[in-house]
């Protein structure tokens, strides 16, 4: 497991389909250097059309995610606010 830091945001995806719902992204930031690295999908743990209640709480905030980076995105185990 690794700790990944960044800014959590979402976009509405699958618009107009039965699977329409939020997709979550992490804007990865190296807070020590103040540098943007990349944007990565955070894989939610609910159906495509549903909001992930654990991620919703942290939208628009700097976060730390404990999880695993995969080819499809970040599979999170624990998410919390980033504390410098």
ABEGO torsion letter per residue (X at the ends): XBBBBEBBBBBBBGBGBAABBBBBBBBBBBAAAGBBABBBBBBBABBAABBBAAAAAABGBBBBBBEBBBAAEBBBABBBBBBX
